[in-house]
Amino acid sequence: MKILIAYDGSEQADKALKEAFDIAGRTVGASITIVTVIPDLCIGDVSASECEAIMKVMDVDAEGSVKKVAGRSAMKGIAAEHIIRHGNPSEELLRAADEIGANLIVIGSHGKHATERFFFGSVSMRVMEHCGCNVLVIK
């Protein structure tokens, strides 16, 4: 079983991560891919230099999250691949699921970027609507 975990560092994503680790621990031959998507929040009157600074901060935050998650997966003895992407979160998660041939996506019911939800809608809802595999939404 190939499990994709949507991870943005939020409390809901931490719950999704724990559930996915539990599932992988009970499933022989399970593999985990943890995907963090950095949304493009540079809109309106944001200059190119301001946008670059925003993205740099978000990249550092995502890299920190990946290191934290790598430590947690190693402590549980679970090998996990980590991917950081940029763009629309639901589109990038769906693309990653297709690329790895995911059988299951585990995702939190809401993430940490309220601005993202305002512009893109609920990421978990879009993933459920458009995904070709099972999706487990964690509240």
Kinemage of the C-alpha trace (Angstrom):
@kinemage 1
@onewidth
@group {chain A} dominant
@subgroup {mainchain}
@vectorlist {calphas} color= white
{ca met a 1} P 0.000 0.000 0.000
{ca lys a 2} L 1.311 3.427 -0.959
{ca ile a 3} L 0.212 6.114 1.480
{ca leu a 4} L 0.528 9.825 0.728
{ca ile a 5} L 0.304 12.188 3.687
{ca ala a 6} L -0.538 15.855 3.138
{ca tyr a 7} L 1.551 17.726 5.698
{ca asp a 8} L 1.596 21.466 6.387
{ca gly a 9} L 2.735 21.509 10.012
{ca ser a 10} L -0.759 22.178 11.396
{ca glu a 11} L -2.334 20.338 14.322
{ca gln a 12} L -4.639 18.536 11.866
{ca ala a 13} L -1.660 17.481 9.752
{ca asp a 14} L 0.050 16.095 12.865
{ca lys a 15} L -3.079 14.023 13.585
{ca ala a 16} L -3.116 12.819 9.953
{ca leu a 17} L 0.558 11.887 10.225
{ca lys a 18} L -0.060 9.846 13.377
{ca glu a 19} L -2.986 8.011 11.752
{ca ala a 20} L -0.972 7.279 8.601
{ca phe a 21} L 1.942 5.947 10.685
{ca asp a 22} L -0.515 3.691 12.538
{ca ile a 23} L -1.939 2.383 9.250
{ca ala a 24} L 1.544 1.822 7.795
{ca gly a 25} L 2.598 0.006 10.956
{ca arg a 26} L -0.277 -2.467 10.534
{ca thr a 27} L 0.173 -2.936 6.776
{ca val a 28} L 2.874 -5.212 5.419
{ca gly a 29} L 4.876 -3.530 2.668
{ca ala a 30} L 3.351 -0.087 3.175
{ca ser a 31} L 5.309 2.908 1.950
{ca ile a 32} L 4.793 6.510 2.996
{ca thr a 33} L 5.321 9.689 1.026
{ca ile a 34} L 4.882 12.938 2.941
{ca val a 35} L 4.035 15.911 0.742
{ca thr a 36} L 4.241 19.533 1.840
{ca val a 37} L 2.916 22.125 -0.591
{ca ile a 38} L 3.915 25.752 -0.282
{ca pro a 39} L 1.032 27.801 -1.685
{ca asp a 40} L 1.671 30.875 -3.798
{ca leu a 41} L 0.203 33.598 -1.607
{ca cys a 42} L 1.815 36.469 -3.525
{ca ile a 43} L -1.204 38.325 -4.811
{ca gly a 44} L -2.376 41.870 -5.244
{ca asp a 45} L 0.131 44.646 -4.768
{ca val a 46} L 2.971 42.475 -3.521
{ca ser a 47} L 6.260 43.327 -5.205
{ca ala a 48} L 8.545 40.678 -6.640
{ca ser a 49} L 11.091 41.196 -3.839
{ca glu a 50} L 8.386 40.984 -1.156
{ca cys a 51} L 7.028 37.836 -2.775
{ca glu a 52} L 10.503 36.305 -2.853
{ca ala a 53} L 10.971 37.101 0.845
{ca ile a 54} L 7.597 35.547 1.697
{ca met a 55} L 8.405 32.395 -0.267
{ca lys a 56} L 11.832 32.125 1.365
{ca val a 57} L 10.238 32.202 4.836
{ca met a 58} L 7.671 29.602 3.786
{ca asp a 59} L 10.436 27.391 2.325
{ca val a 60} L 12.390 27.533 5.599
{ca asp a 61} L 9.202 26.700 7.522
{ca ala a 62} L 8.486 23.736 5.233
{ca glu a 63} L 12.055 22.433 5.520
{ca gly a 64} L 11.780 22.655 9.311
{ca ser a 65} L 8.536 20.687 9.209
{ca val a 66} L 10.127 18.027 6.999
{ca lys a 67} L 13.037 17.615 9.432
{ca lys a 68} L 10.610 17.273 12.347
{ca val a 69} L 8.562 14.669 10.494
{ca ala a 70} L 11.676 12.776 9.367
{ca gly a 71} L 12.690 12.455 13.003
{ca arg a 72} L 9.255 11.194 14.013
{ca ser a 73} L 9.133 8.618 11.205
{ca ala a 74} L 12.656 7.405 12.018
{ca met a 75} L 11.718 6.995 15.712
{ca lys a 76} L 8.816 4.770 14.656
{ca gly a 77} L 11.044 2.806 12.272
{ca ile a 78} L 9.003 3.902 9.268
{ca ala a 79} L 10.823 4.838 6.088
{ca ala a 80} L 9.237 7.862 4.497
{ca glu a 81} L 9.967 9.894 1.400
{ca his a 82} L 9.527 13.647 1.765
{ca ile a 83} L 8.502 15.971 -1.039
{ca ile a 84} L 8.175 19.767 -0.960
{ca arg a 85} L 6.226 21.364 -3.796
{ca his a 86} L 5.111 24.870 -4.739
{ca gly a 87} L 1.710 25.793 -6.137
{ca asn a 88} L -1.948 25.078 -5.582
{ca pro a 89} L -2.075 22.601 -2.679
{ca ser a 90} L -4.913 20.397 -3.932
{ca glu a 91} L -3.494 20.230 -7.468
{ca glu a 92} L 0.002 19.401 -6.231
{ca leu a 93} L -1.273 16.730 -3.825
{ca leu a 94} L -3.316 15.109 -6.586
{ca arg a 95} L -0.349 15.240 -8.957
{ca ala a 96} L 1.944 13.662 -6.365
{ca ala a 97} L -0.640 10.938 -5.646
{ca asp a 98} L -0.779 10.092 -9.356
{ca glu a 99} L 3.010 10.092 -9.685
{ca ile a 100} L 3.578 7.664 -6.818
{ca gly a 101} L 0.493 5.550 -7.523
{ca ala a 102} L -0.988 6.232 -4.081
{ca asn a 103} L -3.631 3.859 -2.745
{ca leu a 104} L -4.541 6.194 0.107
{ca ile a 105} L -4.213 9.891 0.877
{ca val a 106} L -4.339 10.912 4.525
{ca ile a 107} L -5.113 14.600 5.017
{ca gly a 108} L -6.247 16.899 7.802
{ca ser a 109} L -9.699 18.450 7.551
{ca his a 110} L -8.166 21.920 7.550
{ca gly a 111} L -4.660 23.278 7.360
{ca lys a 112} L -2.784 26.172 8.843
{ca his a 113} L -3.155 28.741 6.051
{ca ala a 114} L -6.537 30.479 6.371
{ca thr a 115} L -5.630 32.688 3.408
{ca glu a 116} L -5.121 29.568 1.321
{ca arg a 117} L -8.607 28.306 2.215
{ca phe a 118} L -10.091 31.678 1.250
{ca phe a 119} L -8.519 31.639 -2.213
{ca phe a 120} L -8.367 27.922 -3.021
{ca gly a 121} L -11.275 26.493 -1.003
{ca ser a 122} L -10.926 23.480 1.221
{ca val a 123} L -7.910 21.482 0.090
{ca ser a 124} L -9.227 18.273 1.646
{ca met a 125} L -12.585 18.713 -0.110
{ca arg a 126} L -10.950 19.228 -3.501
{ca val a 127} L -8.661 16.259 -3.013
{ca met a 128} L -11.647 14.051 -2.111
{ca glu a 129} L -13.617 15.243 -5.140
{ca his a 130} L -10.873 14.718 -7.705
{ca cys a 131} L -8.741 11.865 -6.381
{ca gly a 132} L -8.785 8.418 -7.964
{ca cys a 133} L -7.839 6.664 -4.709
{ca asn a 134} L -9.243 6.508 -1.208
{ca val a 135} L -8.914 9.608 0.960
{ca leu a 136} L -8.946 9.585 4.762
{ca val a 137} L -9.781 13.001 6.208
{ca ile a 138} L -8.732 13.476 9.834
{ca lys a 139} L -10.660 15.870 12.068
